[in-house]
């Protein structure tokens, strides 16, 4: 319990308090979720706690994660804000709180698991389909929301199709959301600000009329989940352009499906190499492309150049 809440309890006893909390859903490279078994109620739950006065919520999330698990977040991604009757909770000692929980996702972290034994009896990774039933009541809502929508194991229907003009607005929305997410890495905020690109405003002119292709990943609700274009560069080379996936749908294989579509197109055209170029601070790109068979081909200022040779 934070010193701030402890001080308030001296005056109000067990009466309900409105409590602002920060929690973290930590996911490893296998898509497993790290949960802690709480000592106060014996339930499994997320990592988090109360935000102290004048403390930034994201700082509180990182602090609580480290204190309870020994892991330091390299990056936190806002997942959602949860409130309402389902987050009202009575602690074993009789204290009652009405929680407003600001929940973050963490996929990039460092350190070794080291539970805070005064609060946590066990730390364990669980597959999304193996989450235990005894989840701490106020954390059931955010955990269900994550598993239902964004967990790696959650089913999602995706079709990769050539661009159609009816998807233009949805495609632009997808692009801006994706650019805003990767822009958080930029060392200068001006470089990370999303802005529409001329080629996306007229796909027919900038891709099809030049003999290139542009693919969309469309989900079961007929919404654009990702995109990729090509730019041929003779002799026998092709460049990827605008390979982006909606931030909340990353980790579901959408980028791989888009890349496979491009590779099929390239082989049909007799192209022998696929190139890509991205800013050196795009950490996810630095992981994705080597995993798909790309190798470094040099640097151009702050841009990293990678290439995949097709057999």
MARMARFI-347480 format. One record per residue (C-alpha): residue in three letters; x, y, z; residue number from 1. Coordinates in Angstrom, 1 decimal. Layout:
+-----+--------+--------+--------+-----+
!   r !     px !     py !     pz !   k !
+-----+--------+--------+--------+-----+
! ALA !      X !      Y !      Z ! NUM !
...
+-----+--------+--------+--------+-----+
This chain:
+-----+--------+--------+--------+-----+
!   r !     px !     py !     pz !   k !
+-----+--------+--------+--------+-----+
! UNK !    0.0 !    0.0 !    0.0 !   1 !
! UNK !    1.3 !    3.5 !   -0.9 !   2 !
! UNK !    2.2 !    6.0 !    1.8 !   3 !
! UNK !   -0.5 !    8.3 !    0.4 !   4 !
! UNK !   -3.2 !    5.7 !    0.7 !   5 !
! UNK !   -2.0 !    4.7 !    4.2 !   6 !
! UNK !   -2.2 !    8.3 !    5.3 !   7 !
! UNK !   -5.7 !    8.6 !    4.0 !   8 !
! UNK !   -6.8 !    5.4 !    5.8 !   9 !
! UNK !   -5.9 !    7.0 !    9.1 !  10 !
! UNK !   -8.6 !    9.5 !    8.6 !  11 !
! UNK !  -11.3 !    7.5 !    6.7 !  12 !
! UNK !  -10.9 !    4.0 !    8.0 !  13 !
! UNK !  -12.2 !    1.3 !    5.7 !  14 !
! UNK !  -14.7 !    3.6 !    3.7 !  15 !
! UNK !  -14.5 !    3.4 !   -0.1 !  16 !
! UNK !  -11.7 !    5.4 !   -1.7 !  17 !
! UNK !  -11.3 !    6.3 !   -5.3 !  18 !
! UNK !   -7.9 !    4.9 !   -6.3 !  19 !
! UNK !   -5.9 !    5.6 !   -9.4 !  20 !
! UNK !   -3.8 !    2.6 !  -10.3 !  21 !
! UNK !   -1.2 !    1.6 !  -12.9 !  22 !
! UNK !   -0.9 !   -2.0 !  -14.1 !  23 !
! UNK !    1.2 !   -3.9 !  -16.6 !  24 !
! UNK !    0.5 !   -6.9 !  -18.8 !  25 !
! UNK !    3.9 !   -8.3 !  -19.6 !  26 !
! UNK !    4.2 !  -10.6 !  -22.6 !  27 !
! UNK !    7.3 !  -12.6 !  -23.5 !  28 !
! UNK !    8.5 !  -13.6 !  -27.0 !  29 !
! UNK !    6.2 !  -16.7 !  -26.9 !  30 !
! UNK !    3.1 !  -14.6 !  -26.3 !  31 !
! UNK !    2.9 !  -15.9 !  -22.7 !  32 !
! UNK !    1.6 !  -13.5 !  -20.0 !  33 !
! UNK !    3.5 !  -13.1 !  -16.7 !  34 !
! UNK !    1.2 !  -13.2 !  -13.7 !  35 !
! UNK !    2.0 !  -12.9 !  -10.0 !  36 !
! UNK !    0.3 !  -14.8 !   -7.1 !  37 !
! UNK !   -0.6 !  -12.3 !   -4.5 !  38 !
! UNK !    0.0 !  -12.9 !   -0.8 !  39 !
! UNK !   -3.0 !  -10.9 !    0.4 !  40 !
! UNK !   -5.8 !  -12.8 !   -1.3 !  41 !
! UNK !   -4.0 !  -15.9 !   -2.9 !  42 !
! UNK !   -5.1 !  -14.9 !   -6.4 !  43 !
! UNK !   -3.2 !  -14.5 !   -9.5 !  44 !
! UNK !   -3.0 !  -11.0 !  -11.0 !  45 !
! UNK !   -1.2 !   -8.3 !  -13.0 !  46 !
! UNK !    1.7 !   -6.2 !  -11.7 !  47 !
! UNK !    0.8 !   -2.7 !  -10.5 !  48 !
! UNK !   -0.3 !   -0.5 !   -7.7 !  49 !
! UNK !   -1.4 !    3.0 !   -6.7 !  50 !
! UNK !   -0.1 !    6.1 !   -8.4 !  51 !
! UNK !    1.6 !    8.4 !   -6.0 !  52 !
! UNK !    0.8 !   12.2 !   -5.9 !  53 !
! UNK !    2.5 !   14.0 !   -8.7 !  54 !
! UNK !    3.9 !   10.8 !  -10.2 !  55 !
! UNK !    3.4 !   10.2 !  -13.9 !  56 !
! UNK !    1.2 !    7.1 !  -14.5 !  57 !
! UNK !    3.6 !    5.5 !  -16.8 !  58 !
! UNK !    6.4 !    5.9 !  -14.3 !  59 !
! UNK !    4.2 !    4.3 !  -11.6 !  60 !
! UNK !    3.6 !    1.3 !  -13.9 !  61 !
! UNK !    7.3 !    0.8 !  -14.5 !  62 !
! UNK !    8.1 !    1.3 !  -10.8 !  63 !
! UNK !    5.5 !   -1.3 !   -9.7 !  64 !
! UNK !    6.6 !   -3.8 !  -12.4 !  65 !
! UNK !   10.2 !   -3.6 !  -11.2 !  66 !
! UNK !    9.4 !   -3.7 !   -7.5 !  67 !
! UNK !    7.2 !   -6.7 !   -7.8 !  68 !
! UNK !    9.0 !   -8.8 !  -10.5 !  69 !
! UNK !   12.6 !   -7.5 !  -10.8 !  70 !
! UNK !   12.0 !   -6.7 !  -14.5 !  71 !
! UNK !   12.6 !   -3.3 !  -16.0 !  72 !
! UNK !   10.4 !   -2.2 !  -18.8 !  73 !
! UNK !   12.2 !   -1.0 !  -21.9 !  74 !
! UNK !    9.0 !    0.3 !  -23.4 !  75 !
! UNK !    5.4 !    0.5 !  -22.2 !  76 !
! UNK !    2.4 !    0.8 !  -24.6 !  77 !
! UNK !   -0.9 !    2.1 !  -23.3 !  78 !
! UNK !   -3.5 !   -0.6 !  -23.5 !  79 !
! UNK !   -6.6 !    0.9 !  -21.9 !  80 !
! UNK !   -8.3 !    2.6 !  -18.9 !  81 !
! UNK !  -10.6 !    0.4 !  -16.9 !  82 !
! UNK !  -13.2 !    1.5 !  -14.3 !  83 !
! UNK !  -16.7 !    0.8 !  -13.1 !  84 !
! UNK !  -18.4 !   -1.6 !  -10.7 !  85 !
! UNK !  -16.2 !   -4.6 !  -11.7 !  86 !
! UNK !  -13.1 !   -2.8 !  -10.3 !  87 !
! UNK !  -14.6 !   -2.1 !   -6.9 !  88 !
! UNK !  -12.7 !   -4.3 !   -4.4 !  89 !
! UNK !  -12.6 !   -5.0 !   -0.7 !  90 !
! UNK !   -9.2 !   -6.1 !    0.6 !  91 !
! UNK !   -8.9 !   -8.9 !    3.2 !  92 !
! UNK !   -8.4 !   -6.2 !    5.9 !  93 !
! UNK !  -11.7 !   -4.5 !    5.1 !  94 !
! UNK !  -10.4 !   -1.6 !    3.1 !  95 !
! UNK !  -12.7 !   -0.8 !    0.1 !  96 !
! UNK !  -11.5 !    0.9 !   -3.1 !  97 !
! UNK !  -13.1 !    1.9 !   -6.4 !  98 !
! UNK !  -10.3 !    1.5 !   -8.9 !  99 !
! UNK !   -9.5 !    3.4 !  -12.0 ! 100 !
! UNK !   -6.8 !    1.2 !  -13.5 ! 101 !
! UNK !   -4.6 !    2.5 !  -16.4 ! 102 !
! UNK !   -3.1 !   -0.6 !  -18.0 ! 103 !
! UNK !    0.0 !   -0.9 !  -20.1 ! 104 !
! UNK !    1.5 !   -3.6 !  -22.3 ! 105 !
! UNK !    5.2 !   -4.5 !  -22.0 ! 106 !
! UNK !    6.9 !   -6.7 !  -24.6 ! 107 !
! UNK !   10.4 !   -5.3 !  -24.2 ! 108 !
! UNK !   12.1 !   -5.6 !  -20.8 ! 109 !
! UNK !   15.3 !   -6.6 !  -19.1 ! 110 !
! UNK !   16.4 !   -8.3 !  -15.9 ! 111 !
! UNK !   15.6 !  -11.6 !  -14.1 ! 112 !
! UNK !   12.5 !  -12.6 !  -12.3 ! 113 !
! UNK !   12.8 !  -11.8 !   -8.7 ! 114 !
! UNK !    9.5 !  -11.6 !   -6.8 ! 115 !
! UNK !    9.0 !   -9.1 !   -4.0 ! 116 !
! UNK !    8.3 !  -11.7 !   -1.3 ! 117 !
! UNK !    6.4 !   -9.4 !    0.9 ! 118 !
! UNK !    3.7 !   -9.1 !   -1.7 ! 119 !
! UNK !    4.2 !  -11.9 !   -4.2 ! 120 !
! UNK !    4.5 !  -15.6 !   -3.5 ! 121 !
! UNK !    5.1 !  -16.7 !   -7.1 ! 122 !
! UNK !    5.7 !  -15.4 !  -10.6 ! 123 !
! UNK !    4.8 !  -17.5 !  -13.6 ! 124 !
! UNK !    4.3 !  -17.2 !  -17.4 ! 125 !
! UNK !    1.0 !  -18.5 !  -18.7 ! 126 !
! UNK !   -0.2 !  -19.1 !  -22.3 ! 127 !
! UNK !   -3.4 !  -17.1 !  -23.0 ! 128 !
! UNK !   -5.4 !  -20.3 !  -23.1 ! 129 !
! UNK !   -4.0 !  -21.5 !  -19.7 ! 130 !
! UNK !   -4.8 !  -18.5 !  -17.5 ! 131 !
! UNK !   -5.8 !  -19.7 !  -14.0 ! 132 !
! UNK !   -9.4 !  -19.2 !  -12.9 ! 133 !
! UNK !   -8.6 !  -17.4 !   -9.6 ! 134 !
! UNK !   -7.6 !  -14.0 !  -11.0 ! 135 !
! UNK !   -7.8 !  -11.2 !   -8.5 ! 136 !
! UNK !  -11.2 !   -9.6 !   -9.0 ! 137 !
! UNK !  -10.3 !   -6.0 !  -10.0 ! 138 !
! UNK !   -7.9 !   -7.3 !  -12.7 ! 139 !
! UNK !  -10.2 !   -9.7 !  -14.4 ! 140 !
! UNK !  -11.7 !   -7.1 !  -16.7 ! 141 !
! UNK !   -8.4 !   -5.8 !  -18.2 ! 142 !
! UNK !   -7.0 !   -9.3 !  -18.5 ! 143 !
! UNK !  -10.1 !  -10.6 !  -20.3 ! 144 !
! UNK !  -10.0 !   -7.6 !  -22.6 ! 145 !
! UNK !   -6.3 !   -8.4 !  -23.6 ! 146 !
! UNK !   -6.9 !  -12.1 !  -24.1 ! 147 !
! UNK !  -10.1 !  -11.5 !  -26.1 ! 148 !
! UNK !   -8.6 !   -8.9 !  -28.4 ! 149 !
! UNK !   -4.9 !   -8.9 !  -28.6 ! 150 !
! UNK !   -3.4 !  -12.1 !  -27.2 ! 151 !
! UNK !   -1.1 !  -13.9 !  -29.6 ! 152 !
! UNK !   -3.3 !  -17.0 !  -29.3 ! 153 !
! UNK !   -6.5 !  -15.1 !  -30.1 ! 154 !
! UNK !   -8.0 !  -16.1 !  -33.5 ! 155 !
! UNK !   -8.1 !  -13.4 !  -36.2 ! 156 !
! UNK !   -9.2 !  -13.9 !  -39.8 ! 157 !
! UNK !   -7.0 !  -12.1 !  -42.3 ! 158 !
! UNK !   -7.1 !  -12.0 !  -46.1 ! 159 !
! UNK !   -4.3 !  -10.3 !  -48.1 ! 160 !
! UNK !   -5.8 !   -8.6 !  -51.2 ! 161 !
! UNK !   -4.7 !   -6.1 !  -53.8 ! 162 !
! UNK !   -5.6 !   -2.5 !  -52.9 ! 163 !
! UNK !   -9.2 !   -1.4 !  -53.7 ! 164 !
! UNK !  -10.3 !    2.3 !  -53.5 ! 165 !
! UNK !  -13.2 !    1.5 !  -51.2 ! 166 !
! UNK !  -10.6 !    0.8 !  -48.4 ! 167 !
! UNK !   -8.8 !    4.2 !  -48.9 ! 168 !
! UNK !  -10.0 !    5.9 !  -45.7 ! 169 !
! UNK !   -9.5 !    2.9 !  -43.6 ! 170 !
! UNK !   -6.1 !    2.3 !  -45.0 ! 171 !
! UNK !   -5.0 !    5.9 !  -44.2 ! 172 !
! UNK !   -6.3 !    5.5 !  -40.6 ! 173 !
! UNK !   -4.3 !    2.3 !  -40.3 ! 174 !
! UNK !   -1.2 !    4.0 !  -41.6 ! 175 !
! UNK !   -1.5 !    7.0 !  -39.2 ! 176 !
! UNK !   -2.1 !    4.7 !  -36.2 ! 177 !
! UNK !    0.9 !    2.6 !  -37.1 ! 178 !
! UNK !    3.2 !    5.6 !  -37.7 ! 179 !
! UNK !    2.2 !    7.1 !  -34.4 ! 180 !
! UNK !    3.1 !    3.9 !  -32.6 ! 181 !
! UNK !    6.6 !    3.6 !  -34.2 ! 182 !
! UNK !    7.1 !    7.3 !  -33.9 ! 183 !
! UNK !    7.5 !    6.9 !  -30.2 ! 184 !
! UNK !   10.9 !    5.5 !  -30.8 ! 185 !
! UNK !   12.2 !    8.7 !  -32.6 ! 186 !
! UNK !   14.8 !   10.6 !  -30.7 ! 187 !
! UNK !   13.3 !   13.9 !  -31.9 ! 188 !
! UNK !    9.5 !   14.2 !  -31.5 ! 189 !
! UNK !    9.3 !   16.0 !  -34.9 ! 190 !
! UNK !   10.5 !   12.9 !  -36.6 ! 191 !
! UNK !    7.9 !   10.7 !  -35.0 ! 192 !
! UNK !    4.8 !   12.8 !  -35.8 ! 193 !
! UNK !    2.5 !   10.9 !  -38.2 ! 194 !
! UNK !    1.8 !   12.6 !  -41.5 ! 195 !
! UNK !    0.1 !   11.4 !  -44.7 ! 196 !
! UNK !    2.4 !   10.5 !  -47.5 ! 197 !
! UNK !    1.7 !   11.5 !  -51.1 ! 198 !
! UNK !    1.9 !    8.0 !  -52.5 ! 199 !
! UNK !   -0.8 !    6.8 !  -50.2 ! 200 !
! UNK !   -3.3 !    9.4 !  -51.4 ! 201 !
! UNK !   -3.2 !    7.9 !  -55.0 ! 202 !
! UNK !   -2.3 !    4.2 !  -54.9 ! 203 !
! UNK !   -3.2 !    3.7 !  -58.6 ! 204 !
! UNK !   -0.9 !    6.5 !  -59.8 ! 205 !
! UNK !    2.1 !    5.7 !  -57.5 ! 206 !
! UNK !    2.0 !    1.9 !  -57.6 ! 207 !
! UNK !   -0.3 !    0.2 !  -60.2 ! 208 !
! UNK !    0.5 !    2.6 !  -63.1 ! 209 !
! UNK !    4.2 !    2.1 !  -62.5 ! 210 !
! UNK !    3.9 !   -1.7 !  -62.6 ! 211 !
! UNK !    4.1 !   -2.2 !  -58.9 ! 212 !
! UNK !    1.6 !   -3.7 !  -56.4 ! 213 !
! UNK !    0.0 !   -2.6 !  -53.2 ! 214 !
! UNK !   -1.5 !   -5.2 !  -50.8 ! 215 !
! UNK !   -3.9 !   -4.8 !  -47.9 ! 216 !
! UNK !   -4.5 !   -7.1 !  -45.0 ! 217 !
! UNK !   -8.2 !   -7.1 !  -44.3 ! 218 !
! UNK !   -9.7 !   -8.7 !  -41.2 ! 219 !
! UNK !  -13.0 !  -10.5 !  -40.8 ! 220 !
! UNK !  -14.9 !   -7.3 !  -40.2 ! 221 !
! UNK !  -13.7 !   -5.9 !  -43.5 ! 222 !
! UNK !  -11.3 !   -3.5 !  -41.8 ! 223 !
! UNK !   -7.7 !   -2.8 !  -42.9 ! 224 !
! UNK !   -5.3 !   -4.4 !  -40.5 ! 225 !
! UNK !   -2.1 !   -3.8 !  -42.5 ! 226 !
! UNK !   -0.5 !   -2.8 !  -45.8 ! 227 !
! UNK !    2.5 !   -3.1 !  -48.0 ! 228 !
! UNK !    3.6 !   -1.7 !  -51.4 ! 229 !
! UNK !    6.5 !   -2.4 !  -53.8 ! 230 !
! UNK !    8.9 !   -0.3 !  -55.8 ! 231 !
! UNK !   10.8 !   -2.1 !  -58.5 ! 232 !
! UNK !   14.4 !   -1.1 !  -59.1 ! 233 !
! UNK !   16.0 !   -2.9 !  -62.1 ! 234 !
! UNK !   17.9 !   -5.0 !  -62.6 ! 235 !
! UNK !   16.0 !   -7.7 !  -60.6 ! 236 !
! UNK !   15.5 !   -5.8 !  -57.4 ! 237 !
! UNK !   12.4 !   -4.7 !  -55.4 ! 238 !
! UNK !   12.0 !   -2.3 !  -52.5 ! 239 !
! UNK !    9.3 !   -2.6 !  -49.8 ! 240 !
! UNK !    7.2 !    0.5 !  -49.1 ! 241 !
! UNK !    4.8 !    1.2 !  -46.3 ! 242 !
! UNK !    4.8 !   -2.2 !  -44.6 ! 243 !
! UNK !    2.7 !   -1.3 !  -41.5 ! 244 !
! UNK !    0.3 !   -3.2 !  -39.2 ! 245 !
! UNK !   -2.2 !   -1.7 !  -36.8 ! 246 !
! UNK !   -0.4 !   -1.4 !  -33.4 ! 247 !
! UNK !   -3.0 !   -3.5 !  -31.5 ! 248 !
! UNK !   -2.7 !   -6.4 !  -34.0 ! 249 !
! UNK !    1.0 !   -6.8 !  -34.0 ! 250 !
! UNK !    2.3 !  -10.3 !  -33.2 ! 251 !
! UNK !   -0.5 !  -12.1 !  -35.1 ! 252 !
! UNK !    1.5 !  -12.9 !  -38.2 ! 253 !
! UNK !   -0.1 !  -10.1 !  -40.3 ! 254 !
! UNK !    3.3 !   -8.6 !  -41.3 ! 255 !
! UNK !    4.5 !  -12.1 !  -42.3 ! 256 !
! UNK !    1.4 !  -12.7 !  -44.5 ! 257 !
! UNK !    2.0 !   -9.3 !  -46.3 ! 258 !
! UNK !    5.6 !  -10.1 !  -46.8 ! 259 !
! UNK !    4.8 !  -13.5 !  -48.2 ! 260 !
! UNK !    2.4 !  -11.9 !  -50.7 ! 261 !
! UNK !    5.2 !   -9.6 !  -51.9 ! 262 !
! UNK !    7.6 !  -12.5 !  -52.1 ! 263 !
! UNK !    5.2 !  -14.5 !  -54.3 ! 264 !
! UNK !    4.7 !  -11.5 !  -56.5 ! 265 !
! UNK !    8.5 !  -11.0 !  -56.7 ! 266 !
! UNK !    9.3 !  -14.6 !  -57.7 ! 267 !
! UNK !    6.6 !  -14.4 !  -60.4 ! 268 !
! UNK !    8.4 !  -11.4 !  -61.8 ! 269 !
! UNK !   11.8 !  -13.0 !  -61.7 ! 270 !
! UNK !   13.0 !  -10.6 !  -59.0 ! 271 !
! UNK !   16.0 !  -11.9 !  -57.1 ! 272 !
! UNK !   16.3 !   -9.5 !  -54.1 ! 273 !
! UNK !   13.9 !   -7.6 !  -51.8 ! 274 !
! UNK !   15.2 !   -4.5 !  -50.0 ! 275 !
! UNK !   13.9 !   -2.5 !  -47.1 ! 276 !
! UNK !   15.1 !    0.6 !  -45.4 ! 277 !
! UNK !   14.0 !    1.9 !  -42.0 ! 278 !
! UNK !   15.1 !    4.3 !  -39.2 ! 279 !
! UNK !   17.6 !    2.7 !  -36.9 ! 280 !
! UNK !   15.3 !    3.4 !  -33.9 ! 281 !
! UNK !   12.5 !    1.2 !  -35.2 ! 282 !
! UNK !   13.1 !   -1.7 !  -32.8 ! 283 !
! UNK !   10.3 !   -3.9 !  -34.0 ! 284 !
! UNK !   11.6 !   -3.7 !  -37.6 ! 285 !
! UNK !   15.0 !   -4.6 !  -36.4 ! 286 !
! UNK !   13.6 !   -7.8 !  -35.0 ! 287 !
! UNK !   11.0 !   -8.6 !  -37.7 ! 288 !
! UNK !   13.2 !   -8.4 !  -40.8 ! 289 !
! UNK !   16.1 !  -10.6 !  -39.6 ! 290 !
! UNK !   13.5 !  -13.2 !  -38.5 ! 291 !
! UNK !   12.2 !  -13.2 !  -42.1 ! 292 !
! UNK !   15.6 !  -13.8 !  -43.7 ! 293 !
! UNK !   16.8 !  -10.3 !  -44.3 ! 294 !
! UNK !   20.5 !   -9.4 !  -43.8 ! 295 !
! UNK !   22.2 !   -6.1 !  -43.2 ! 296 !
! UNK !   23.3 !   -4.3 !  -46.4 ! 297 !
! UNK !   24.8 !   -1.2 !  -44.8 ! 298 !
! UNK !   23.6 !    2.1 !  -43.2 ! 299 !
! UNK !   22.7 !    5.3 !  -44.9 ! 300 !
! UNK !   22.8 !    8.0 !  -42.2 ! 301 !
! UNK !   20.2 !    7.1 !  -39.6 ! 302 !
! UNK !   18.6 !    4.6 !  -42.0 ! 303 !
! UNK !   19.3 !    0.9 !  -41.9 ! 304 !
! UNK !   19.3 !   -1.0 !  -45.2 ! 305 !
! UNK !   18.5 !   -4.8 !  -45.2 ! 306 !
! UNK !   18.0 !   -7.2 !  -48.1 ! 307 !
! UNK !   16.6 !  -10.7 !  -48.7 ! 308 !
! UNK !   18.0 !  -12.8 !  -51.5 ! 309 !
! UNK !   15.4 !  -15.0 !  -53.2 ! 310 !
! UNK !   16.5 !  -18.4 !  -54.4 ! 311 !
+-----+--------+--------+--------+-----+
